[in-house]
Amino acid sequence: MKVVSVFDARQLPSYAFQHHNPLWWGIVGLVVIEAVVFSSLVASFFYLQTNFPNWPPDGVKPPELLKPTIATLILVLSAAPMYWGDSAIKEGRTFPLKLGPLISIGLAVIFLAMKVEEYRDIGFSWHTHAYGSIVWTIAGFHSAHVIAVILKTIIVTILAWRTFFYEKRRIGVTVNGLYWYFVVIIWIPLYVTIYWSSHLLSK
């Protein structure tokens, strides 16, 4: 009679959660690559500005500051509940991980909705002129990252509600949190570039 042994995955060593895990280094590498891309876009904005006598071009007013600033604060605020959930699971507390990402997703959706409203009435398209091209590229590229991290976080949240994560199995939570913080932090120099520099450098 053949005996079939049942292997319990929980017996595997826990390389856990941060720099000991290849997934951690993978997300760090991705963040570095994307930070270079965003830096190139910012550099392109200022390079184009030096090659045009008027920036923004004639007929284009510098962008409004109030609503984009509120949207930026909302996005920055979204990092707090994400951190709450990430910190809690390290201590074995699962409820904050079920609720925190949901709050973060809601705030990120509000941020996206405000961007859609803003760019719907912005008055120029990506092909109107160089200023329009770089502004739409920066805003669109970052918005795509916000959408991507929302989708990732939905998956993490579903798994959290199914009690998949605990203090020794949380690498998915860790890397998702790292990427969320990156998407939030990288928006700050982009926001300064698009909005404040357009006012300060306008000719």
C-alpha positions in Angstrom: 0.0 0.0 0.0 1.4 3.4 -1.1 1.6 6.0 1.7 1.0 9.5 0.6 2.5 12.2 2.8 0.9 15.5 3.1 3.3 18.5 3.2 2.4 21.5 5.2 3.6 24.7 3.6 3.8 26.3 7.0 6.9 24.1 7.7 8.8 26.0 5.0 11.4 28.5 6.4 10.1 32.0 6.7 12.6 34.3 4.9 10.0 36.6 5.8 9.3 39.9 4.8 11.9 42.5 3.9 15.4 42.6 2.5 15.9 38.9 2.9 13.3 38.2 0.3 13.9 38.4 -3.5 10.5 40.0 -3.9 11.6 42.9 -1.7 14.6 43.5 -3.9 12.4 43.1 -7.0 10.1 45.9 -6.0 13.1 48.1 -5.0 14.6 47.5 -8.4 11.3 48.4 -10.1 11.0 51.6 -8.0 14.5 52.7 -9.0 13.8 52.1 -12.7 10.6 54.1 -12.5 12.1 56.9 -10.5 14.6 57.3 -13.3 11.8 57.5 -15.8 9.9 60.1 -13.8 13.2 62.1 -13.4 13.6 62.0 -17.1 10.1 63.5 -17.6 10.8 66.3 -15.1 14.1 67.0 -16.8 12.3 67.1 -20.2 9.8 69.6 -18.8 12.6 72.0 -17.8 14.6 71.4 -21.0 11.6 72.3 -23.1 11.0 75.4 -20.9 14.5 76.7 -21.8 13.8 76.3 -25.5 10.6 78.3 -25.7 10.3 82.1 -25.2 7.0 81.7 -23.4 6.2 78.9 -20.9 3.4 78.1 -20.7 2.8 79.1 -24.3 0.7 82.2 -25.3 -2.9 81.6 -24.7 -2.3 79.1 -21.9 -2.7 80.3 -18.3 -0.6 78.8 -15.6 -2.6 75.9 -14.0 -4.9 76.4 -11.0 -3.2 75.6 -7.7 -6.1 75.0 -5.2 -7.7 71.8 -6.5 -4.4 70.1 -7.5 -3.0 70.9 -4.0 -6.1 69.4 -2.4 -5.8 66.3 -4.6 -2.1 66.1 -3.7 -2.9 66.2 0.0 -5.5 63.5 -0.4 -3.0 61.3 -2.2 -0.4 61.9 0.6 -3.0 61.1 3.2 -3.7 57.7 1.5 -0.3 56.5 2.7 -1.3 56.6 6.3 -4.0 53.9 6.4 -1.7 51.8 4.1 1.1 52.1 6.7 -1.5 51.3 9.5 -2.3 48.0 7.9 1.3 47.2 7.1 2.4 47.9 10.6 -0.4 45.9 12.2 0.2 42.7 10.3 3.8 42.7 11.7 2.2 42.3 15.1 -0.3 39.7 13.9 -3.3 42.1 13.9 -5.3 41.4 10.8 -8.2 43.9 11.0 -6.2 47.0 10.2 -4.9 45.2 7.1 -8.5 44.6 6.0 -9.6 48.2 6.6 -6.6 50.3 5.9 -6.0 49.5 2.3 -9.7 50.0 1.6 -9.4 53.6 2.9 -6.3 54.1 0.8 -8.0 52.9 -2.3 -10.9 55.2 -1.7 -8.6 58.2 -1.3 -6.7 57.3 -4.4 -9.9 57.0 -6.4 -10.9 60.5 -5.2 -7.4 61.7 -6.4 -8.0 60.2 -9.8 -11.5 61.6 -10.1 -10.1 65.1 -9.3 -7.5 64.7 -12.0 -10.0 63.6 -14.6 -12.2 66.6 -13.8 -9.1 68.9 -14.0 -7.8 67.6 -17.3 -11.2 67.4 -18.9 -11.4 71.2 -18.8 -7.7 72.1 -19.0 -8.0 73.8 -22.3 -5.3 72.0 -24.3 -4.5 68.5 -25.5 -1.4 66.4 -25.6 -0.8 67.3 -29.2 -1.6 71.1 -29.0 2.0 72.1 -28.2 5.2 70.9 -26.4 3.9 72.2 -23.1 0.7 70.2 -23.5 2.6 67.1 -24.5 4.9 67.0 -21.5 2.1 68.0 -19.0 -0.3 65.3 -20.3 2.6 62.7 -20.4 3.6 63.4 -16.8 0.0 63.4 -15.4 -1.0 60.5 -17.5 2.0 58.3 -16.7 1.5 58.9 -13.0 -2.2 58.3 -13.1 -1.5 55.0 -14.8 0.7 54.1 -11.8 -2.1 55.1 -9.4 -4.5 52.8 -11.2 -1.9 50.0 -11.2 -1.3 50.2 -7.5 -5.0 50.4 -6.8 -5.5 47.1 -8.7 -2.6 45.5 -6.8 -4.0 46.7 -3.5 -7.5 45.3 -4.3 -5.8 41.8 -4.6 -3.9 42.3 -1.4 -7.2 43.4 0.4 -9.1 40.4 -0.9 -6.3 38.1 0.4 -6.4 39.9 3.7 -10.1 39.3 4.1 -9.4 35.7 3.4 -6.9 35.7 6.2 -4.0 34.8 3.9 -1.5 37.1 5.6 -0.1 36.8 9.1 3.0 38.1 10.8 5.3 35.5 9.2 3.7 35.6 5.8 3.4 39.2 4.8 5.8 39.9 1.9 2.9 40.7 -0.4 1.8 43.3 2.0 5.3 44.7 2.4 6.0 45.1 -1.3 2.6 46.5 -2.1 3.1 49.1 0.6 6.5 50.0 -0.7 5.0 50.6 -4.2 2.1 52.6 -2.8 4.5 54.9 -0.9 6.6 55.3 -4.1 3.5 56.3 -6.1 2.6 58.9 -3.4 6.1 60.3 -2.9 7.0 60.6 -6.6 3.9 62.7 -7.2 5.3 65.5 -5.0 8.1 66.6 -7.4 5.8 66.1 -10.4 3.2 68.3 -8.7 5.8 71.0 -8.0 7.0 70.7 -11.6 3.6 70.9 -13.4 1.9 73.4 -11.1 4.3 75.6 -9.1 7.1 75.9 -11.7 4.5 76.8 -14.4 3.7 79.8 -12.2 7.3 80.6 -11.1 8.8 80.2 -14.6 6.0 81.7 -16.6 7.2 84.4 -19.0 
